Amino acid sequence: MKERFLKILEDKDLSELVKKGGMSFIIRIGGQIMGFLMSFVVAHYYGVKGLGNYILAIVVLRVFTLVAKLGLDTFSIRFIASFAKQGKWESIKFFRKKILILLSITSILSSFLMYSLASWIGIVINTSEENIRLCSFFVLPMVFFMLHYQSLRGLKKISEFSFFYRMSQASFSIASLFIISTFITSEKVPIYAYLTSLCIVSLLAIITYKYWFSKNQRLNSSNSIDDVSISKMLKISIPLMLAQSVQFVMAWTDKLMIGNMMSAESVAIYSVAFRFSMGVSITLMAINSISSPKFAEKFGIEDIKGMGKIAMQSAKMIFWTTIPLAAILLLFPDFFMGLYGKEFLIGVEVLRWLIVGRIVNAFSGSVGNLMQMSGQQKSYMKILIIGSLINVGLNYSLIPCYGIKGAAIASVVSLSFWNLSMVYVVKRKFGFSTFYIPLLTK
């Protein structure tokens, strides 16, 4: 057994997936625990409605952040990974200056727009106008935070990326919540805590990126500069932004439409079930964090066979670590939802439906990341657009009839369409499949 394991790790690509993905997995678990703890504390001290308003305010901030960053955070992974592989550190510095200037401008404009529309948004999704106005001042810190943790991902600093992406905000939010609550008694304390933590982690992400960039630059540096024009950046990043926008719709439309058609309390219950279902995807997220730059590297040198090998290795790891978690949640949904209180037991059926969607994810592997890192961002965007339209249409039809259970069904159908369509496109384009079925797939 030991010899077999050592032989497997002789494969450089698989070894990197296991080692770096394993660390990301551990941090991801920590992030899930902190995320559950944060939502539990908010629900316990500020009630179901307080948790719902907190979630809705953050969702709105994420919407305007998504617009402001123009997809340049994901775009950065691709170019930084490629330039770093070639030792072109000056090219990275030159390219990042352009991005930072561009994102500063778009973030300010997005903040102004969010502030101006706060009253209308508050009415549409049944939440506090004040919370939205307050959050509008923090678009820039969130944009810079996302840019720098994705840049760490491009440098293949997966542990650092995973900490910032999965664990940092919840951890600092909890600490900030307890500190601020000792001085202020207000229903807005959770929002204050989240925004305080956002500023802290944004600054830490910038410092961490600069540290690793400087260290790597000293080890292996080329003075040649490959200029990447703004028009070229936007030509690639805008489709990524649109794809991310649609992906955001897939993830958050159900919550926004529940807020519009039902109440903040219903948003809170659905969100807790959604968070538990995301726990099933821990390995998927961990493997994706390292597979993205690996796909970018292989695509950059036109090694399609290597891409296929990494895709299948990822799919097997994701499948065998996801199914046990999914089984536990499917067998004991009452226990997990009941941890938050009796009022959350309404979400038991919701949790079961959402787990089904995560199982389809497990079968499909890292297919979305592969498409984004291999020049298929336009096809990726088209699939997500169709999937999001299905999601919106089903939410509109099913929420009035079945409540939050209807939103879960809509999420499962659209998510399944999204994954299976991308598996088909990858198979047709590259000749290999990311879909893993035990005994049937080699």
N, C-alpha and C positions, 0 to 999 in steps of 0.2 A: 504493500500500500504506500509506504514511504517512498519507495523507488519510483512508483507510478506518478506520485505527486511531484517529485523532483523532475521527472521527465517532462511533465506537463509544463512546469515553470521554465524549462529550457526554451520554450517558445517565447521570444521577447515580447511580442504583442500581448499574448495571454498573460504573461507575468506582470506586465504593466497594468492590465485591466484588473487583475486580482489584487495586486499590492495597493495601487492608488485607489481603485474602486473600493477596496476593503476599508481603507481609512475613511473614504467619503461615506461609506455605509455606516460606520460607527458614529461619525459626526451627524449624519442624517438622523440616526436614532435619537441622538441627543437633541437635535433640533425639533423632532416630533414631540419629545417629552416636554421641552420648554414651551412649544406652541400649545400643547394641551394644557399645560399648567397656566399659561397666560389666559387662555379662554376660560378655564375653570375659575381662576381668581376673579376675572371681570364678571362672570355670570354669578358667582357667589356674593360678591360685594355690591354689584351694581344692577343685578337682576337680568332676566332674559332680555328685556327691552334695552337695557344699557349695553349688553353685548351686541345686540342687533344694530344699534346706532353706531357703535364703535366699528363694526365690520363694514357698514355701508359707507362711512366717512373714508375709511382706508381704501375701499374699492374705487371711490370717485377719484381720490388722489392717484391711484394706480392708472386709471384711465387717462388722465391728463399727462402723467409721466410717460406713458406709452407713446402718446403723440409727440411729446417733446424730444424723446431720444431717437426718433427717426430710424430705429432698427440698427443704429450705429454700434450699440453694445454687442449685439450678436455678430455683426460685421467684423468687429475688432478681433473676435476669437480667430476667425479665418485668416486674417492678414497677419496678426501678431504671431500665430502658430507657424505660418509659412516663412515670415521674415526671421523669426527666432531660429528656426531649423537651419537657415542659411547664414546665421550670424550677422544679419543686417540690422543691427541695433539703431544705427543712425536713421535708417528708414522708418523704424517704429517711432522714434522721437519726433521726426518731421511730420509723420502721418497723424500722430496723436495731438500735436499742436492745432492742426486744422480742426480736428474733431472737437476739442475742448472749446475753441472759439465758437464753432457752429452750435454746439449744444448749450452754451451759455445764453446765446440769443434765443434759441427755440424754447428754452426752459422759462425765461422771463415772459415771453409771449404767452406760453401755455398757462403760467401762473395768473396772468392778467385775465385771460379768458375764463379760467376756473372761478376766479373771484367774482367776475361780472355775471356769470351764470348761476351762482350759488343759490339764489332765491328760487329760480325755476327748477333746478335739480332737486332741491329739498322738497318741493311740492310733488314732483314726479315720483320719487322713490320713498316718500313718507319719512324723511329724516331731518335732522337739525341743519338749518341754513348756516348757523354760526359755526358748526363743526366743519362744514365744507369751506367756508371762508378762511378759517384758521389753517386748514390743511393746504390751502392754495399757496401759502408762502413757502412751502417746503418741497416744491417740485424740483428745484435745482439740486438740493442735497440728495434727493432720491435718484435723480438722473446720474449724478456723479458717482453715487454709491454703486449703481448697477453697472456703469461703464467700467469701474475699476475692479469689481469682483469678476466681471467677464474677461477683463484683460489679464487677470491672474490665471484664469482658466486657459487663455491663449498661451501663457507661459508654462502651462502644465503644472502649476502650483495648486494641485487639486485639493489638498487638505485646507489650504487657506481659502480657496474659492468656496469649498463646501461649508466652512465655518461661517463666512460672511453671508452666503446665499441661504443657508438652511438654519443657522443657529443664532447668529449674532443679534438680529433684531428682537427676537422673542426674549433672549436672555437679558439684554439691556433694558427692554421694555418692562420686564418684571421688576428688575432692580429699581428702575425709575419710578414705577408705580408705587412701590412701598415707600420710597423716599418722598415723593411729591405728596402722597396721601397723608403724611404726617404734618404737612403745613397747609394743605388745601382740602376742604371737603366740598367736592363738586362732582356732578355726574360726568364732567369733562376730563376728569383725572386720567382715565385710560387713554384718551386722545393726547393729552399733554405728555404722558409717559411714552407713547409710541413716537411722537415727533421728537422728543428729547433723544431717544435711542437712535433715531434716524440720523440726527446730526453727529452723534458719537461714532456710529459705525461707518458713516460716510468718510469722516476724517481718518479713522483707522484703516479703512480700505485703501485710501490714497497713500498713506504712509507705507503700508505693507507692499503695495505695488511698486512704489519708488525704491524700496529696499531691495526687492528681488530683481528688479530691472537693472539697477546699478551693479548688483553682484554678478548677474549673468553677463552683463556687458563687459565687465573686466575679464571674465574668463575666455570669452570668444567674441571678438568684435571685428566688423568690417566697416571701413569708412565710406564705402560706396552708398549712395542714396538712390533708392527707387521711389520716384515721386508718384503719389497716388492722388489724382486730381479730385476735387470735390464732386465734380459731375460723375466720375467713375464710382466714387464712394456711394453717392445717392442712387446711382443706377442699380447697385447691388443691394444697398441697405433699405431702400423704400419698399421693394417687394418683401424683404424680411420684416419690416415694420408692419406692412399690411398683413403678412402671415401671423405675426405676433398679435396684431389687433384681433384677428379672427380667432386665434388661439385663446386670447383673453375673453372674447365673447363666449367661446366654448366653456371656459372655466367659471365665468362670473355672471353671464346672462341670467342663469337660473336664480341667483341671489337677488339681482336687481329687479327681475320681474316678480319674484315673490314679494319684495319690498313694495312694488307698485300695486300688485293685485291683492296682497294679504297684509302683513304687518312686520314690524321690526322683530317681534317675538318669533315669528315663523322663520325669518331669515336666520336668527340665532340657532334655532333647532336644526334647520337644514345644514347650516355651516358646521355644526359639531359633527353631524353624520358624515359630511363631506370630508372633514379633517380626518376622521377615523378611516375612511376609505382610502385617503391618500397615504395612510400609513402602510397600506399594502404595496404601494409603489416605491417603497424606500430603496430597494435594490435598483429598480429602473432608473431612478434619479441619480443614484450613486454611480452606476455604470455609465449613464449618459454624460456625466461630468468629465470623464476621461476619454470616452469613445469619440466625443465631438472633435477634439484636436487630433485624435488618431485618424479619424476619417478625413479630416482636412489635409493631414500630411500625406496619406495614401493617394488622395485625389490629386494633390499638387504634383506628385511624381507619376501620375497616371497608372497607379498600381491597383487596377480594378479587382484582381484576384485577392490582393491583400485586404481590400475593403470588405469583400465578401467573407473572408475568414474572420475578420474582427466582428462583423455583423452577426455571424452565427455563434461565435464564442460568447458574445454579449447576450444573445437571445437565450442560450442555454443557462447562463448564470442567472439571468433575470427570471426565467420560468421556474427553476427549481428552488429559488429563494422566495418567490412571490406566493406560490400556491399554498404552502403551509400557513402563512399569515392570513390569506384569504379564507381558508377553511376555519380558522379559529374565530374570525369575526362573523362568518356566516352561521356558525354553531351557537355563538353566545352574544348576539347583538343586544339583547335586553340588558345584560350585565354592563356592557361598555357604555351604552347610552344612558343607563341609570346612574352612572357615576356622577353625572351633572345634575341630577335631580329628577323627580317623578315627571315633571312637565316635559322632559326631553325624551321620554319613552314613546312619544308620538312619532319620533324619527326612526323607529326600529326597522320598518319596512323600507324606508328611504335608504338606510344603510345597506340593507340586503341588495337592493337594486344597484346602488353605486359600486358595490363590490364586484358585481357581474361585469361592469365596465372596466374595472381594473384588471380582471382576469383576461379580457380581450387584449388589453395593453400588454400583459405578460406574454401572451402568445406571439404578439407582433414584434417584440424586440425594440431596438433603438432606431426604428425606421424614420421617425420625424427628424431626428438629429442627423442621420445619414443624408437625407434629402437636402437639408439646409447647408451642409458642409460639402456637397458634391455638385454644386451648380444647378440644383433642381428646385431652387427657391420659388420659381414661378409656378411650377406644378404643385408644389407644396401649398402655396398660397391659394390656388384654385380649389384644391381639395378642402382646405380649411374654410373657404368662403361657402362652398356648398354645404359642408357640415354645419357651419354656424347658422345658415338659413334654415336647415332642418331643425336645429336646436331651438331657434327662436319660434318657428312655426309650431313645433310640438309643445313648447312651454306655453305659448298663447292658447293652444287648444286644450291642453291637459291640466294646467293649474286650476282653472275654474271648476273642473270636474273632480279632480282627485287631490287638489291641494299640493303640498310639498312632495307627495309621492309622484304626482304627475311630472314635477320638475326633474325628479330622479330618473324616471323612465325616458324623458326627453334627452337627458344627459347620456344615458347608456346607448340609445339608438344612434345619436350623432357621433359619439366617441367611437363606436364600432364601425360606423361608416368611414370615419376619418382614418382609422388605423388600417382597415382592410384595403381601402383604396390606395393608400401609400405603399402597402406591401405589394400590390399589383403593379404599380408604376415602377418601383425599384426592380422588380423581377423582369419587367418588359425592357427597361432602360439598360440595366447592368447585367442581366442574365443570372442573378442569384436572388435567393429569397431570405428575408429576415424572419420569416414565420417558422416557429419551432413547435413541432408536435413530437413528444417522446415516442420512440420506437419507429415512427414513420419518417423522421428527419435524421439524416446522418450528422 
